[in-house]
Amino acid sequence: MAMSYEDPYLIISSDCHAGLPTEEYRPYLESRFHGAFDDFLAGREARREAMTRLGVRNEDFAHQWFSDHEEGLRGGWDHAQRIKELDGDGVAAEVVFPDADAVDSQTAAPFGVGLGLSGDQDPELGMAGAKAHNRWLAEFVAHDPARHCGVALLPVTADVREVVAEIHRARESGLGALMIPSMWVDKAPYHDRRYDPVWAAAAETGMPVVTHSGAAPREEYGDHLGIYVSEVTWWPARPLWFLLWSGVFERHPGLRFGVAESGCWWLPNLLWFMDRLYLGAHGGKKLSPFAELRRPPSEYLDRQVFVCATNTKRRELAQRYEIGVDNILWGSDFPHPEGTWPNTRAWLRSTFHDIPVGETRRMLGLAAAEVFGFDVHRLDPIARRIGPTPADLGQPADQTAVEASWARSRETGRHWLTGGDFPVTGPAAGPAAGVTP
């Protein structure tokens, strides 16, 4: 679709959240699990007290957050309110993850299988809770399927046949992506061939597989919250190298895999490191003898991997030519407090004002449309009604100087492959963040 400078941005948030108030999931849960669900509900206060004790939850902040945003937060499960909030932010469409409430966990999916989805959950209860959320989410996104891609919860460490069946059921119900645990704990890790039917089913149905930050071995941290926040983005990223080096991407070229709400600051150095390992003396055979990798890691990344880079930072945008512009999918994190809502328009201006318009269009929406299957023609009238323009973001109509300021970084790209010097120029770069070849 050809666009001019004056055209508003088609913005797609690759990371938003929705979920019912937890007790309202009961009608979506098989009746044989209602007793266990009652026990789960009874433990909510104890879990909240534990969060407060560990510093994850702050009572004063929670009170202020809910007081200041009472109406907007209803958009976590009220569709009419949600559309109002998306329109206010200029967001035409969204990818919908679980757990609308990230402060008090009042919208947690049954049995904690939302953002805390992990391999240490009871397989039967975990699948039951996931199915309950998926049933509700399918109804929710059906209100306006052009604007929502619902992410089905998938406890992939359960019985593989049941997992594959849930993939097909979720697809048939109108959901468009799959969230798997970032931690398998004592279950089989993701290089195990037992999961091949799952990856095949995801590829067959065209449903991207995504991990999301949240789960972590919190019992190891004590009350040292700094340890948790220092590595919380590592856990959802970890499956990437398990899938890559074990040949999953080679065996399933139609599989798309993404990492959500974990930033993308970690990817350039990781990619540099993995490419250098593979391209070294017979590195591919030494490092992955059974996988028969046929290309460097960066090629698999460009073909099959993306990052839902929520609240993308200036430092990360400075590294976009190493990451790959089309691999960065912006997200607002609505309605979580660490996201850009309800100030997305101002945030976009302060972050993207000196990024080329063509690249901005890719990162803010067009790349996500391709990954998650949004119909840009159906979204175009919405974007023209609510989307900010390049001028609104402070981007000049004459892009000559902007393009020139990034020319060296763009030409160098992945310096370990092009042989260029490590780029340190560009208005958003600041201190060099990479490692020289």
DRENNU-572830 format. One record per residue (C-alpha): x, y, z. Coordinates in Angstrom, 2 decimals, decimal comma. Layout:
<atoms>
atom X->X; Y->Y; Z->Z
...
</atoms>
This chain:
<atoms>
atom X->0,00; Y->0,00; Z->0,00
atom X->1,62; Y->3,24; Z->-1,19
atom X->1,61; Y->5,98; Z->1,42
atom X->2,43; Y->9,66; Z->1,41
atom X->3,94; Y->11,71; Z->4,19
atom X->0,53; Y->13,11; Z->5,15
atom X->-1,05; Y->9,69; Z->5,72
atom X->-1,71; Y->8,82; Z->9,37
atom X->0,16; Y->5,90; Z->10,86
atom X->-1,53; Y->2,52; Z->10,97
atom X->-0,56; Y->1,58; Z->14,53
atom X->-0,81; Y->-1,99; Z->15,75
atom X->0,19; Y->-2,71; Z->19,33
atom X->1,91; Y->-6,10; Z->19,45
atom X->1,42; Y->-6,31; Z->23,22
atom X->-1,87; Y->-5,51; Z->24,95
atom X->-3,74; Y->-7,37; Z->27,68
atom X->-7,30; Y->-8,42; Z->28,44
atom X->-8,92; Y->-10,69; Z->30,96
atom X->-12,05; Y->-11,11; Z->33,02
atom X->-12,17; Y->-10,40; Z->36,74
atom X->-10,97; Y->-13,83; Z->37,88
atom X->-14,18; Y->-15,05; Z->39,51
atom X->-16,09; Y->-14,39; Z->36,26
atom X->-14,20; Y->-17,16; Z->34,44
atom X->-16,39; Y->-19,79; Z->36,11
atom X->-18,88; Y->-20,18; Z->33,19
atom X->-15,96; Y->-20,80; Z->30,82
atom X->-14,42; Y->-23,50; Z->33,03
atom X->-15,51; Y->-27,12; Z->32,85
atom X->-17,71; Y->-27,86; Z->35,88
atom X->-15,47; Y->-30,67; Z->37,14
atom X->-12,82; Y->-28,03; Z->37,91
atom X->-15,12; Y->-25,71; Z->39,88
atom X->-14,02; Y->-27,09; Z->43,24
atom X->-10,34; Y->-26,51; Z->42,44
atom X->-11,29; Y->-23,06; Z->41,14
atom X->-12,90; Y->-22,20; Z->44,47
atom X->-9,67; Y->-23,17; Z->46,22
atom X->-7,71; Y->-20,99; Z->43,78
atom X->-9,98; Y->-18,01; Z->44,45
atom X->-9,67; Y->-18,53; Z->48,21
atom X->-5,91; Y->-18,11; Z->47,96
atom X->-5,97; Y->-14,76; Z->46,19
atom X->-5,48; Y->-12,63; Z->49,30
atom X->-2,51; Y->-14,71; Z->50,41
atom X->-0,93; Y->-14,35; Z->46,96
atom X->-1,46; Y->-10,59; Z->47,03
atom X->0,11; Y->-10,33; Z->50,49
atom X->3,11; Y->-12,30; Z->49,22
atom X->3,46; Y->-9,90; Z->46,28
atom X->3,40; Y->-6,96; Z->48,66
atom X->5,97; Y->-8,57; Z->50,94
atom X->8,33; Y->-9,24; Z->48,04
atom X->8,01; Y->-5,67; Z->46,80
atom X->6,27; Y->-6,64; Z->43,58
atom X->3,15; Y->-4,81; Z->44,72
atom X->3,00; Y->-1,38; Z->46,36
atom X->-0,21; Y->-0,59; Z->48,26
atom X->-0,03; Y->3,18; Z->47,78
atom X->0,74; Y->2,89; Z->44,07
atom X->-2,04; Y->0,33; Z->43,57
atom X->-4,60; Y->2,60; Z->45,24
atom X->-3,53; Y->5,61; Z->43,17
atom X->-3,43; Y->3,65; Z->39,90
atom X->-6,94; Y->2,29; Z->40,25
atom X->-8,27; Y->5,64; Z->41,46
atom X->-6,75; Y->7,61; Z->38,57
atom X->-7,70; Y->5,13; Z->35,81
atom X->-10,90; Y->3,49; Z->37,03
atom X->-12,86; Y->4,09; Z->33,82
atom X->-10,09; Y->3,19; Z->31,38
atom X->-9,10; Y->0,03; Z->33,22
atom X->-12,56; Y->-1,40; Z->32,55
atom X->-11,29; Y->-1,74; Z->29,00
atom X->-9,50; Y->-4,84; Z->30,22
atom X->-12,75; Y->-6,76; Z->29,76
atom X->-15,40; Y->-4,25; Z->28,60
atom X->-15,14; Y->-4,11; Z->24,80
atom X->-16,84; Y->-0,74; Z->24,28
atom X->-14,50; Y->0,89; Z->26,80
atom X->-11,54; Y->-0,85; Z->25,22
atom X->-12,28; Y->0,60; Z->21,79
atom X->-12,54; Y->4,05; Z->23,36
atom X->-9,09; Y->3,64; Z->24,95
atom X->-7,48; Y->2,27; Z->21,77
atom X->-8,92; Y->5,14; Z->19,74
atom X->-7,65; Y->7,65; Z->22,29
atom X->-4,15; Y->6,23; Z->21,95
atom X->-4,31; Y->6,16; Z->18,15
atom X->-4,02; Y->2,37; Z->18,08
atom X->-5,96; Y->0,79; Z->15,20
atom X->-5,40; Y->-2,85; Z->16,18
atom X->-3,81; Y->-4,97; Z->18,86
atom X->-2,42; Y->-8,37; Z->19,84
atom X->-4,21; Y->-9,43; Z->23,03
atom X->-2,32; Y->-11,27; Z->25,77
atom X->-3,88; Y->-12,33; Z->29,12
atom X->-4,03; Y->-10,56; Z->32,50
atom X->-5,49; Y->-7,07; Z->32,12
atom X->-4,50; Y->-6,20; Z->35,70
atom X->-0,77; Y->-6,21; Z->36,35
atom X->-1,05; Y->-4,49; Z->39,73
atom X->-3,38; Y->-6,61; Z->41,86
atom X->-3,83; Y->-9,67; Z->39,62
atom X->-7,60; Y->-9,26; Z->39,84
atom X->-7,98; Y->-10,51; Z->36,27
atom X->-5,72; Y->-13,55; Z->36,55
atom X->-6,73; Y->-16,52; Z->34,40
atom X->-7,83; Y->-19,62; Z->36,39
atom X->-5,02; Y->-21,42; Z->38,19
atom X->-2,47; Y->-18,72; Z->37,37
atom X->-1,96; Y->-19,67; Z->33,73
atom X->-1,87; Y->-16,10; Z->32,41
atom X->1,45; Y->-14,27; Z->32,32
atom X->2,61; Y->-16,71; Z->35,00
atom X->2,14; Y->-19,65; Z->32,62
atom X->4,94; Y->-22,08; Z->33,50
atom X->5,94; Y->-25,70; Z->33,32
atom X->5,57; Y->-26,13; Z->37,08
atom X->1,76; Y->-25,88; Z->36,97
atom X->-0,44; Y->-28,94; Z->37,33
atom X->-0,86; Y->-30,12; Z->33,71
atom X->-4,58; Y->-30,87; Z->34,03
atom X->-5,48; Y->-27,68; Z->35,90
atom X->-3,19; Y->-25,63; Z->33,69
atom X->-4,89; Y->-26,83; Z->30,52
atom X->-8,33; Y->-26,33; Z->32,06
atom X->-7,52; Y->-22,74; Z->33,03
atom X->-6,00; Y->-22,02; Z->29,63
atom X->-9,06; Y->-23,35; Z->27,82
atom X->-11,35; Y->-21,23; Z->29,99
atom X->-9,44; Y->-18,06; Z->29,13
atom X->-9,25; Y->-19,01; Z->25,46
atom X->-13,02; Y->-19,54; Z->25,28
atom X->-13,68; Y->-16,12; Z->26,79
atom X->-11,04; Y->-14,40; Z->24,66
atom X->-12,51; Y->-15,82; Z->21,46
atom X->-15,86; Y->-14,25; Z->22,37
atom X->-14,16; Y->-10,98; Z->23,29
atom X->-12,18; Y->-10,49; Z->20,07
atom X->-15,19; Y->-11,53; Z->17,99
atom X->-16,74; Y->-8,12; Z->18,81
atom X->-14,35; Y->-6,62; Z->16,24
atom X->-12,04; Y->-9,28; Z->14,75
atom X->-10,38; Y->-6,82; Z->12,38
atom X->-8,91; Y->-4,93; Z->15,34
atom X->-7,93; Y->-7,79; Z->17,66
atom X->-5,64; Y->-10,80; Z->17,40
atom X->-6,30; Y->-12,96; Z->20,45
atom X->-3,39; Y->-14,92; Z->21,91
atom X->-4,45; Y->-18,38; Z->23,09
atom X->-2,81; Y->-19,70; Z->26,25
atom X->-1,05; Y->-22,99; Z->25,50
atom X->0,46; Y->-25,06; Z->28,36
atom X->2,70; Y->-26,80; Z->25,86
atom X->4,27; Y->-29,10; Z->28,48
atom X->0,96; Y->-30,97; Z->28,91
atom X->-0,04; Y->-34,03; Z->26,85
atom X->1,06; Y->-33,27; Z->23,30
atom X->-2,14; Y->-34,62; Z->21,72
atom X->-4,26; Y->-32,34; Z->23,88
atom X->-1,98; Y->-29,41; Z->23,15
atom X->-2,27; Y->-29,92; Z->19,39
atom X->-6,05; Y->-30,27; Z->19,68
atom X->-6,23; Y->-26,96; Z->21,58
atom X->-4,20; Y->-25,25; Z->18,84
atom X->-6,74; Y->-26,27; Z->16,21
atom X->-9,70; Y->-25,48; Z->18,47
atom X->-8,30; Y->-22,03; Z->19,28
atom X->-7,73; Y->-21,30; Z->15,60
atom X->-11,24; Y->-22,38; Z->14,67
atom X->-12,65; Y->-20,15; Z->17,42
atom X->-10,99; Y->-17,08; Z->15,89
atom X->-7,79; Y->-16,73; Z->17,94
atom X->-4,62; Y->-15,91; Z->16,06
atom X->-1,50; Y->-16,65; Z->18,12
atom X->-0,22; Y->-18,98; Z->20,86
atom X->1,50; Y->-18,12; Z->24,13
atom X->3,68; Y->-20,89; Z->25,54
atom X->5,49; Y->-21,02; Z->28,90
atom X->8,86; Y->-19,32; Z->28,98
atom X->9,92; Y->-21,81; Z->31,70
atom X->9,49; Y->-25,58; Z->31,44
atom X->10,93; Y->-26,18; Z->34,93
atom X->11,05; Y->-29,98; Z->35,39
atom X->9,35; Y->-30,78; Z->32,07
atom X->11,08; Y->-31,56; Z->28,78
atom X->12,93; Y->-28,52; Z->27,38
atom X->11,97; Y->-27,19; Z->23,98
atom X->14,75; Y->-28,93; Z->22,06
atom X->12,98; Y->-32,23; Z->22,80
atom X->11,46; Y->-33,82; Z->19,69
atom X->8,24; Y->-34,55; Z->21,61
atom X->7,19; Y->-30,97; Z->20,81
atom X->7,58; Y->-31,31; Z->17,04
atom X->3,83; Y->-31,98; Z->16,53
atom X->3,13; Y->-28,73; Z->18,40
atom X->5,47; Y->-26,66; Z->16,21
atom X->4,03; Y->-28,35; Z->13,13
atom X->0,46; Y->-27,54; Z->14,18
atom X->1,37; Y->-23,91; Z->14,89
atom X->2,94; Y->-23,59; Z->11,45
atom X->0,03; Y->-25,35; Z->9,77
atom X->-2,55; Y->-23,06; Z->11,35
atom X->-0,45; Y->-19,94; Z->10,75
atom X->-0,43; Y->-19,08; Z->14,46
atom X->2,77; Y->-17,39; Z->15,69
atom X->4,16; Y->-18,85; Z->18,93
atom X->5,06; Y->-16,24; Z->21,55
atom X->6,59; Y->-16,13; Z->25,01
atom X->5,89; Y->-13,21; Z->27,36
atom X->7,71; Y->-11,87; Z->30,39
atom X->6,23; Y->-12,76; Z->33,76
atom X->7,29; Y->-16,21; Z->34,87
atom X->10,58; Y->-16,47; Z->36,75
atom X->11,99; Y->-18,54; Z->39,67
atom X->10,78; Y->-16,00; Z->42,23
atom X->11,36; Y->-18,34; Z->45,15
atom X->15,10; Y->-17,90; Z->44,52
atom X->15,05; Y->-14,13; Z->44,91
atom X->13,91; Y->-13,68; Z->48,49
atom X->12,89; Y->-10,05; Z->48,91
atom X->15,60; Y->-8,82; Z->46,50
atom X->13,36; Y->-7,49; Z->43,77
atom X->16,35; Y->-6,13; Z->41,87
atom X->17,39; Y->-9,68; Z->41,03
atom X->13,97; Y->-10,38; Z->39,54
atom X->13,86; Y->-7,27; Z->37,37
atom X->17,45; Y->-7,81; Z->36,22
atom X->16,66; Y->-11,16; Z->34,65
atom X->12,90; Y->-11,18; Z->34,09
atom X->13,47; Y->-10,55; Z->30,37
atom X->15,96; Y->-13,42; Z->30,12
atom X->13,45; Y->-16,19; Z->30,75
atom X->11,10; Y->-15,48; Z->27,82
atom X->14,11; Y->-14,99; Z->25,53
atom X->15,66; Y->-18,33; Z->26,50
atom X->13,39; Y->-20,54; Z->24,33
atom X->14,72; Y->-18,70; Z->21,27
atom X->18,13; Y->-20,33; Z->21,37
atom X->16,64; Y->-23,69; Z->22,35
atom X->14,49; Y->-23,64; Z->19,22
atom X->17,20; Y->-22,27; Z->16,98
atom X->20,15; Y->-24,50; Z->17,87
atom X->18,02; Y->-27,65; Z->18,02
atom X->16,90; Y->-27,14; Z->14,43
atom X->13,24; Y->-26,42; Z->15,12
atom X->13,29; Y->-23,46; Z->12,72
atom X->15,00; Y->-25,58; Z->10,07
atom X->12,50; Y->-28,45; Z->10,40
atom X->9,50; Y->-26,11; Z->10,56
atom X->10,20; Y->-23,19; Z->8,22
atom X->6,60; Y->-21,99; Z->8,51
atom X->6,84; Y->-21,53; Z->12,28
atom X->6,97; Y->-17,93; Z->13,51
atom X->8,33; Y->-17,29; Z->17,02
atom X->8,31; Y->-14,09; Z->19,05
atom X->9,35; Y->-12,75; Z->22,44
atom X->6,99; Y->-10,21; Z->24,04
atom X->7,50; Y->-7,45; Z->26,60
atom X->11,16; Y->-8,23; Z->27,06
atom X->12,62; Y->-5,35; Z->25,12
atom X->15,02; Y->-5,97; Z->22,25
atom X->18,17; Y->-4,48; Z->23,77
atom X->19,58; Y->-7,99; Z->24,35
atom X->19,25; Y->-9,16; Z->20,76
atom X->22,10; Y->-7,42; Z->18,86
atom X->24,91; Y->-8,81; Z->20,99
atom X->23,27; Y->-12,23; Z->21,15
atom X->22,89; Y->-12,30; Z->17,39
atom X->26,49; Y->-11,18; Z->16,88
atom X->27,66; Y->-13,90; Z->19,26
atom X->25,57; Y->-16,71; Z->17,71
atom X->26,48; Y->-15,79; Z->14,13
atom X->30,16; Y->-15,71; Z->15,01
atom X->29,89; Y->-19,12; Z->16,64
atom X->28,11; Y->-20,63; Z->13,68
atom X->30,29; Y->-19,02; Z->11,03
atom X->33,51; Y->-20,01; Z->12,82
atom X->35,45; Y->-23,13; Z->11,90
atom X->32,69; Y->-25,69; Z->11,29
atom X->30,76; Y->-24,01; Z->14,06
atom X->27,38; Y->-25,22; Z->12,88
atom X->28,36; Y->-28,87; Z->13,12
atom X->30,13; Y->-28,47; Z->16,44
atom X->27,39; Y->-26,48; Z->18,13
atom X->24,35; Y->-28,30; Z->16,83
atom X->25,42; Y->-31,71; Z->15,52
atom X->21,93; Y->-33,19; Z->15,21
atom X->20,08; Y->-30,17; Z->13,94
atom X->21,73; Y->-29,78; Z->10,55
atom X->21,38; Y->-26,01; Z->10,59
atom X->21,70; Y->-24,81; Z->7,02
atom X->22,10; Y->-21,09; Z->7,60
atom X->23,49; Y->-18,63; Z->10,19
atom X->21,28; Y->-17,72; Z->13,17
atom X->20,62; Y->-14,23; Z->11,79
atom X->18,98; Y->-15,73; Z->8,70
atom X->16,59; Y->-17,77; Z->10,83
atom X->15,86; Y->-14,65; Z->12,83
atom X->14,94; Y->-12,65; Z->9,75
atom X->12,84; Y->-15,48; Z->8,35
atom X->10,96; Y->-16,62; Z->11,44
atom X->11,58; Y->-14,52; Z->14,58
atom X->10,16; Y->-11,22; Z->15,79
atom X->10,22; Y->-9,19; Z->18,99
atom X->7,13; Y->-7,56; Z->20,47
atom X->9,24; Y->-4,71; Z->21,76
atom X->6,85; Y->-3,10; Z->24,21
atom X->7,52; Y->0,54; Z->25,03
atom X->10,53; Y->0,46; Z->22,70
atom X->13,39; Y->2,59; Z->23,96
atom X->15,56; Y->5,06; Z->22,05
atom X->18,64; Y->2,96; Z->22,71
atom X->16,93; Y->-0,03; Z->21,08
atom X->15,90; Y->1,99; Z->18,03
atom X->19,54; Y->3,00; Z->17,62
atom X->20,32; Y->-0,71; Z->17,16
atom X->17,49; Y->-1,44; Z->14,73
atom X->19,74; Y->-2,15; Z->11,74
atom X->21,42; Y->-4,94; Z->13,68
atom X->18,14; Y->-6,30; Z->15,03
atom X->16,33; Y->-5,81; Z->11,72
atom X->13,72; Y->-3,08; Z->11,33
atom X->11,05; Y->-5,60; Z->10,32
atom X->11,81; Y->-7,71; Z->13,40
atom X->10,79; Y->-4,94; Z->15,82
atom X->7,06; Y->-4,78; Z->16,60
atom X->6,07; Y->-1,88; Z->18,84
atom X->3,59; Y->-2,40; Z->21,70
atom X->1,72; Y->-0,15; Z->24,13
atom X->1,15; Y->-2,75; Z->26,90
atom X->-2,39; Y->-1,46; Z->27,46
atom X->-3,65; Y->-1,35; Z->30,21
atom X->-0,51; Y->-2,01; Z->32,29
atom X->1,14; Y->0,88; Z->34,17
atom X->4,61; Y->0,22; Z->32,74
atom X->3,30; Y->0,78; Z->29,21
atom X->2,58; Y->3,92; Z->27,19
atom X->-1,22; Y->4,11; Z->27,76
atom X->-2,89; Y->6,56; Z->28,18
atom X->-0,10; Y->8,81; Z->26,90
atom X->0,87; Y->6,92; Z->23,78
atom X->0,69; Y->9,85; Z->21,39
atom X->3,14; Y->11,94; Z->23,42
atom X->5,38; Y->8,91; Z->23,93
atom X->5,52; Y->8,22; Z->20,19
atom X->6,54; Y->11,79; Z->19,49
atom X->9,37; Y->11,76; Z->22,02
atom X->10,63; Y->8,37; Z->20,80
atom X->10,24; Y->8,39; Z->17,01
atom X->10,65; Y->12,06; Z->16,09
atom X->13,96; Y->11,51; Z->14,29
atom X->13,36; Y->8,02; Z->12,89
atom X->12,67; Y->7,82; Z->9,12
atom X->8,95; Y->7,72; Z->8,34
atom X->9,15; Y->4,54; Z->6,25
atom X->10,88; Y->2,63; Z->9,04
atom X->8,48; Y->4,05; Z->11,61
atom X->5,53; Y->2,73; Z->9,61
atom X->7,06; Y->-0,74; Z->9,65
atom X->7,82; Y->-0,83; Z->13,37
atom X->4,56; Y->0,78; Z->14,51
atom X->2,24; Y->-1,44; Z->12,53
atom X->2,97; Y->-2,86; Z->9,11
atom X->5,43; Y->-5,52; Z->10,30
atom X->2,96; Y->-6,64; Z->12,99
atom X->0,19; Y->-6,84; Z->10,39
atom X->2,26; Y->-9,32; Z->8,41
atom X->3,25; Y->-11,43; Z->11,41
atom X->-0,21; Y->-11,65; Z->12,98
atom X->-2,32; Y->-11,58; Z->9,84
atom X->-4,15; Y->-8,27; Z->10,20
atom X->-5,98; Y->-7,01; Z->7,12
atom X->-4,48; Y->-3,55; Z->6,53
atom X->-7,23; Y->-2,64; Z->4,05
atom X->-9,89; Y->-3,14; Z->6,72
atom X->-7,81; Y->-1,19; Z->9,23
atom X->-7,00; Y->1,71; Z->6,92
atom X->-10,26; Y->3,65; Z->7,55
atom X->-9,71; Y->3,31; Z->11,30
atom X->-6,13; Y->4,53; Z->11,02
atom X->-7,23; Y->7,51; Z->8,95
atom X->-9,74; Y->8,40; Z->11,64
atom X->-7,57; Y->8,02; Z->14,76
atom X->-3,93; Y->7,58; Z->13,75
atom X->-1,29; Y->10,24; Z->14,39
atom X->0,52; Y->11,60; Z->11,36
atom X->4,29; Y->11,91; Z->10,90
atom X->3,84; Y->15,63; Z->11,60
atom X->2,15; Y->14,74; Z->14,90
atom X->5,26; Y->12,74; Z->15,79
atom X->7,48; Y->15,72; Z->14,96
atom X->8,92; Y->14,04; Z->11,85
atom X->9,74; Y->16,58; Z->9,11
atom X->8,14; Y->16,38; Z->5,66
atom X->11,57; Y->16,66; Z->4,09
atom X->13,21; Y->13,43; Z->5,20
atom X->16,57; Y->14,11; Z->3,55
atom X->18,42; Y->15,12; Z->6,69
atom X->16,83; Y->12,34; Z->8,76
atom X->17,78; Y->9,69; Z->6,22
atom X->21,30; Y->11,09; Z->5,96
atom X->21,80; Y->11,04; Z->9,73
atom X->21,22; Y->7,28; Z->9,76
atom X->23,00; Y->6,45; Z->6,49
atom X->26,17; Y->5,03; Z->8,01
atom X->24,32; Y->2,87; Z->10,52
atom X->21,97; Y->1,57; Z->7,84
atom X->24,78; Y->0,76; Z->5,39
atom X->26,82; Y->-0,98; Z->8,06
atom X->23,85; Y->-2,99; Z->9,31
atom X->25,11; Y->-6,13; Z->11,04
atom X->28,72; Y->-5,13; Z->11,16
atom X->29,96; Y->-8,67; Z->11,77
atom X->28,53; Y->-9,64; Z->8,38
atom X->29,19; Y->-6,48; Z->6,37
atom X->32,70; Y->-5,91; Z->7,67
atom X->31,92; Y->-2,29; Z->8,44
atom X->32,95; Y->-0,40; Z->11,54
atom X->30,55; Y->-0,59; Z->14,47
atom X->28,10; Y->2,30; Z->13,95
atom X->28,08; Y->4,92; Z->16,65
atom X->26,38; Y->7,71; Z->14,72
atom X->22,76; Y->8,62; Z->14,41
atom X->20,72; Y->10,97; Z->16,58
atom X->19,42; Y->8,30; Z->18,93
atom X->22,58; Y->6,29; Z->19,33
atom X->24,29; Y->7,74; Z->22,35
atom X->27,09; Y->5,52; Z->23,70
atom X->27,91; Y->2,52; Z->21,51
atom X->25,96; Y->-0,46; Z->22,78
atom X->27,61; Y->-3,25; Z->20,84
atom X->30,88; Y->-5,12; Z->20,61
atom X->33,43; Y->-4,61; Z->17,86
atom X->34,09; Y->-7,55; Z->15,55
</atoms>
